[in-house]
Amino acid sequence: MYDDKFLPILSQDLLKNLNDDKYYDTIIEVGNGSYVKLFRGHMIILSCRSPYFQRILSANEKKNYETLVKISLPNILPEIFQIILRYIYGGIFPLKEYEVSDIIKILKAASELNLEELINYLQTFLIENETNWVEQSFNIIYQMSFEYNCLSNLQKFCTELTSNEPEKIFKSINFTSIPEKLLVSLVQNDHLRMDEIQVWEHVLRWGLSQNPELSHDPMNLSKNEFNILENTLQQCVPFIRFYNLTSDEFSDKVLPFKRVLPKELYKNLIKYFLSNNNKSNDRPRSRYDEFKNVNLESQMSEKFKEDFMIEETEKITQLEFEMTSENKQIIQSESVMTEGTNMSAECGKKESRMPETISKMGNIYLNIITSKHAELITRWIDNLEITDELTSSYEFKLLICGSRNGFSPQKFHKICDNKSRTLTIVKVKDSNEILGGYNPVLWKSKSSYGTANNSFIFSFNNDAHILSRVKNEHTAILNDSSYGPSFGNSDLILFGNNSYDGGYCKRSSYEKSIRKIEDTFFVEDYEVHQISEDPCSIF
């Protein structure tokens, strides 16, 4: 039979040792600078109750019983350590006596001293009883939880809040003090239950708070001050969905700060909002609504799929009938069904163009580049020099073709998301330029950067070419539902509603620029191929 009625008396007796001036063997110096206090302790109790003290005391065993062991705790306030010491000696913690701000300080001290029982107790209390305080003071909790590995419960709470209810963080009291990395992850979130204009306003407020010397009135900002603000916000701006704004919101809230936007983005936004065809007022008001709309669109009925399949089959049949037998043989040998409806044979819509521009090299059928280009690209994939002998052969499987499937980012992501090892090839309108990039990792719709250490971008212009390999692997690939296949922070960007009329190249994440000019270009056609080892290869 177990009876704990004697524990309170034991606790009281042990607490008396805190006032002992005869049998103590340890001096603990707590605090920093001029605010320092000395506490007396007992090795046997400290070692039993705290793994931290056990480690320190075992490494500093007394050689002489006449000598006291001295321990320094500069990161803990004396008044907080007094509370901790009463817990260590007496096993008591009168939680109701303390403010939440004090509990946070006690939790940090307990984490320093590895007091697991107290750590778990305080974490649970904060999550279950002080949720509102934690959300309002999110930055304090976030930074503390990831500073100490033992605070796994708070880490989980922060992670779930960031993923599921990010708008609460935007509205927290100390939002402007959150780190840039956290802000970027929030702006990328698809589940924000906030109007996009609110996202922009919060990001702008954060940027101005990082530079308190800047005026909040754009009319009072100099060119140099705008540059400072632009540099502060450069990691966040690419993930603001400006196309979700209304024309009035763009005019009233964004235009005054136009100098913080990349020039190419600004030009395309002006073009978009001045267009009579833009339907900005019909756009979802929040990311969450947009996410729901995408899900609804993706849930097509089986009848619609069947009707779509029949319509596409009729188109292909008519196209094949118009082709010469020679061209039919080429296309049929490489016919690939994508999404159950899209066939590679449909890539060229103009009969007269196809035999002139389709190139073949092993199992490669391309509409934009030549076999010479394809051979060079395979060398780049294998990190070979031009003079090196080819050691492998690849199959290029066509996933999407602009002239066949259209030029909308939504169509690109629907077909290419979760596909890796893809090659993007872009024909620039009204020029001889061909641009492209190799992405070894998965494409995603969720706004984020894909990490890759062996991606590259390139350009061909007549007989000249430029190869540019990634230098910042953490921003190698730009994922966003509003963009087509895009590389780096701004190195090769394709965006536009239905025509990719806002492409541009500006060196950032890759070694060098693949265009001599940074002007916006229009896309005549583009293809995305998935690269795989050729099963028929002799290598």
N, C-alpha and C positions, 0 to 999 in steps of 0.2 A: 504494500500500500504506500502510495506516494503522497506526501503532505507538504505543501510549500508555505505553511503558516509561519515558519521560522525565517523565511527569506527577508522580510522587511527588517527584522532585527539584525540579520547578517549585513544587510545593506547599510544600515545606520552605523554599525560598528566599523565597517570598512571605510565609510566616509570620514570617521574621526581621524584616520591616518593622514588626511589632507592637511590637518593642523599640527601634525607631528613634527617636532623640532629635535627629536632625539634619534630615531631609528631610520630616517630617510638616507638613501644612498645615491640619489640622482638629483641633479639640478637641471631644470629645463628652462632655457632662455627663450621667451616667446615675444614676437614683435620685431619691428625693424626701426632703424634710425634712433630718434630720441624717445620713441614710444615702445619701451621694452619692459617686461616684467619677469621676475624669476619665480618659478614654482618648484616645490619640493616633491619628489616622487620616490617610488620603491620599485626596484628592478623587477622583483618577482611578480608584482601586480601588473605593471606596464607590459611586461613580456607576455603574460598570459592573455591579456585583453586586446593587444594590438600587434598584428604582424609587423607593422612598421617599427614599433619600438623593439620588438623581438629581434628584428634584423640589425637595428642600430646597436642595441646592447650586446648582442652576440659578437659583433665586430669590434666592440670596445670593452671587452671584459676587464674588470679591475685586476691589475697586477698587485695592487696593495690595498688592503681593506681600509686603510686610512684615507685613501683618495676617492673623491666623489666623481661619478661619471657625469659629464656635462653634455647636454643635447641642445641644439639650437633649432628653433622653428620660426624663421623670419617671415613665412608666408601666412601665418595665422595671427589674428588679433588676440591680445591677452584676454579680453572679456569673453571671446568665443571659446578660447581654450579652457577657461574656467568652467564653462558649461560642459565641454567635452570631458574634462577631468572628473566631474561629478558623475557623468555617465560611466566612465571607465571604472571608477571605484565602487559606485553604489548601484549601477545598473538602472538608474532612474533618469527619466527625461520628461519633464512636465511640459508637453507640447503646447498646451493652451496658453502658457505664459509668454510665448514668443510671437513676434510679428513674422509675416512671411519673409520679409527681407532678411531677418535674423536667421530664419531656418535655412535660407540659401547659403549664408555664410557658414553655418554649422555643417551643412551638407558638404561644402567645399573642404572644410577642415577634416571632416570624417573621411573624405576621399583621400586626402593627403596621408592620413594615418591608417588607411585600410580597415576601417571599422565596418565590416560588411553588414552586420546586423542593423546598425544604425542607418547605414546608407540605404538599404532596401526599405526600411521603415519610413524614412523621410521621402524617398522617391514615390512610394505608394500614396503617402499622405498628400503630396503636392498634386499628383495626377488625379486622385479621386475627390479631393476636397477643395483644391485651389486652382481648378482648371482655368477659370477666367483670369486670374492673376498671371498664371503661366503664359496664357495666350497674349495678354497685354504686354508682358515683359519677355516676349519670345526670344529676343536676341541674347539676353542674359542667360536664359536657360539653354538655348542652342549652343552658345559658345562654351558654357561650362560642361554640358553633357558630353561634348566631343573632345573636351580637354582631358577628361578622365574616363578610361575604358570601363571602370566599374559602374558607371551610370548608364547601363544598357537600357533600363526601363525608360528613362528620360530620352535617350537617343531614339528609341522606337517611337515614343510619343511625338517627338519633333519631326521625324521622318514621315510619319503618317499625316501629321498636320500639314506639312509642306506639300505632300502629294494630293491629299483629299480636300483640304480646306485652305488653300494658300491665301485666299482673300483676307483671312483673319490676321495673317502676318502683315499684310499691307496696312491694315488698320490698327496695328499694335502701337502702343505709346512710343516705343523706341525703334520704330521701323527704320528711321534714317541712319541708325547706327549699325544695321546688319552688314555683314561683309559682302563684297561684290559678288563672290562666288555664289552665295545664297540667293542674292537678288536675281542673278542670271537664271538660276534654276527655277525661280518663281515665275519669271517672265516667260519661260519656255513652257510652263504648265498648260495643258489643254483643258483643265477642269476649272479654270478661274470663273467664278460666278460674279464677274464684274464686267461692266461695259469696257470696251477697249480704250475709250478715252480716259477712263479712270486709271487703267494700267499706265498709260502714258503720263498722266499727271503725277502719279506716285513715283514713277521712275525719275521724272524731272525734279520732283521735290527731293528725292534721295541725292541726285547729282548736285543740286545747289547746296545741300547740307554738307556735302563733302568739301565744299569750297565756300566757307562762310563769308569770305570777303566779296563774293559776287552778289550783285543785286538780283532780286527775284523779278524785277521788271526788265524785260528784254530790251526796252527802249533805252535803258541806262547801261547796257553791256557794250563794251568795246569789242573790236574784232579779236584782240588777243584774249579777252575774257570768254568770248564764244569758243575760241580754240581750246581753252582750258576745260570748259564744260563738255565740248565734243569729245575730248580725250577721256574724260571721266565716264561718259556714257557709251563709249564705243563698243563695249562688249554686250550692252543691253539693246541698243537700237535695232540691230538686225532681227530681233525677235518680237518687236512691237508690230502688231498686225494693223498697219495703217490703213489697209484697204477695207477694214471693217468699220472705219469711221464714217460718219455722215459728212457731207460737204461742209456743213456749218461747223462741225467739230474740228475738221481739218483746218478750216479758215481761221477759226477763233483761237484754237489751242496749240496747233502745230506750226502754222506759218510764222508766228512771231519768233519761233525758235528754229527757223529753217536752217540756220548756219550750223547747227549741230548734226544735221543729217548729211550722209554721203551725197555728193553731187548727183550721182546717177540715180539714187533712190529719189531724191527731191524732184528731179526732172520727170521721172515716171509717175510720181504721185501727182504732180501738177497736170500732166497729160491725162491721167486717169480721172481726176476730179473735175477737170474742165470738159471732159467728154460728155456728150448728151446721152451716150449709151450706158454710162456707169449706173449701177443700181445700188449705190452705197446705202441708200435709205432702206433697202430691203435686206441688208446683210444682218446676220445674227448679232444681237447686242452684246453677247458674252461668249467667251471661249466654250463654256459649257453648253450653251445653246447650239453653237456651231458643231460641237462634238456629237450632240444628239441628232442633229440634222444629217450628219455624215453617216451615222449608224442607221438611220431610217432609210437613207438612200441605198445603203449597201444591202438592205433586206428586201431584195427584189423577189417578186413572186415567181414560182416555177413557170407559170404561163408566160410571163414577160420574157424570161430567159429563152423559152422555146421559140417565141415569136421572133426574138432578136437573132437566134441561131438560124432560123429559116431565112430571114432577110439577108444576113451576112452570107449564107451559102449561095443564095441567088446572085448576089453581087459577084462572088468569086467565080461562079459558073459562067456568068456573062463575060467576065474579064478573061477567063481562060479561053473562051470561044474566040475572042478577038485577037489573041496572041498567035504568033507563028508556032509551029510545032517545035522549033528549036528552043524558043524561049520557054514553052511549056515544060520541056524536059528539064531545064535548069531549075525552074521554080518547084516542080513536083518533087525533085530529088531532095529539096531542102524544106519541104512543107512542114511547118511546125504549128500545132494548135496551141494558142496562148489564151488562158482563161476559158477554154472550151469553145471560143468563138473566133479568135484572131489568128489568121494564118499568114505565114511569112510571104506566101505568094502574092498577097495583096499589096505589098510594100510599094510597088511602083504603079501609079495610076495611069501614067501616060505611056501608051504602047511604044511610041517611037523612042522614048528616052531609055527604056529598060535595057535593051541589049547593048547600048553604048556605055552605060555607067556601072552595070553590075560586074563586080570583080570576083574571081574565084581563085582560092589558094588552099588546096586541101579541102577541108570542110568549112570554108569561109565564104559567105555570100554577102556582099556589101553593096550598098547603093550610092554611097558618098565618096569613099576612098578607094584607092587602087590596091592591087595585090602587093605592090611595092611598099605602100604605106602600112598595110597589114603585117607584112614581114618585119618591118621596122618596129612596130608596136609590140610584136611578140618578143623581140629582143629586149625592149624596155621592160616588159613584164618580168623577164628572167634576169634583169640587171646585166645584160650583155652589151659589149661594145659593138659598133657597127661591123668591125672586122672579125668578131668572134663567130665561131661556127654555131649554128642553131642546134640546141640539144633537146628541144621538145617541140611538140606540135599541138596546136589548140583548135578546138571547135568553137566557132562563134555562133551562138544561138540568138536569133533576133527576138527581143521581147516586145519592143514598141518602136514604131516608126511614125514620125509626125504627120507625113502626108497620108498615112493610112488611119492612124488612131486619133489624130488631133494633137493640139499643142497645149492642152490645159494641164496644170500641175496636178489636179485631182486625178486625171487619167493616168499620168505617169506614176503617181504613188499607188493607185489601185493595182496596176500591173507589176510594178517593180519593187514595191516594199517587201522587205524580208528576203530580197535576192542579193547575194554577194558576188564578188568577182565580176563586176560589170564594166563594160566599156561604153562610154558616151561619145558620140561623134556628131558634130554640129556643122552644118553648111551655112556660112554667113551670107545673107542676102546681098545681091549686087556686088559681089567680090569673088576673088579666088580663094579666100580664106576658108580653112577648115580647122575647127577647134575641137578639143576633146579632153577626156580625162579617164583615168582608170581608178575605180573604187573597189578595193578588196573586201570591204566590210558591207554590212547590210544597209540598205536604204530604209529610212523610217519617215513617217508622217509627223511624228511628234517633234516639235521644235527642239533641236539639240545639235551638238557637234559629234560627228563620228571620229573615233580615234583610229588612225592607220599610219604605220611607219613606212609603207611601201607603195603608197598611192602616188600618182603623178598626173600632170596635165600637159598638153602639147598643142602645137599649131602647125599646120602646113600651109604654105603659100607658094604655089607653083613648085619649084624644086627645093625651096628652102624649108627648114623646119626648126622648131624650138621645143626642147624638152625641159620641163621644170618639175623637179621632184619636191616632195613635201619637206619642209624644214620644221614646222610646228605640228607635230603629229596629233596633238590634242584638238586641233581645229581643222583637221584635214578635210572632213566632209561636212557640208552644211545640210542638215535635215530640217525641212519645214513644209507643211502642207500647202503653203502659198507659193512655193518655189518648185521649179523643175529640178533636174539633176544639177547640183551646184557644188563647187569645190572651194574649200578654204573660207576665210572670212569675207573675201571679195575677189578671189583669184579667177574664178570662172562661175558666173552667176547667170542663171536663166530664170526669169520671172515675167509675168504678164498673164492676163486672164485667159485668153484663148489663142494667142499668137506668139508668145515669147518675144514681145517687142521691147523688152527692157533688159536685154543681156548686156553684161559688161565684164571687163577683166581689169583688176587692179591688184597689184602684188601685195600680198599680206602673209599668207601662211605657207607659200611655196617659194622656191629659191629665186625665181625671176618671173617677170611678166611674159605672157605668151603672145601679147599684142604690142605693137609699137605705140598705139594710141589707147586712151582710156575712154573714148566715146562710147555711147550706147550703140549696140548693133541689133539688127533684126535677124531672126532665124528663118532661113528658107526651108530647111528640113533638118530633122535630127533623128538619130537612131540610138537605141540602147541595146547592147548585146551582152549576154551572159557567157563568160569564158570558162571552158572546161577542157580537160585533157582529151585530145582526140583519141577515141578508142581504136582507131585504125592506124595510129601512128606507128612508124617503124623505129622510132627512137627508143 
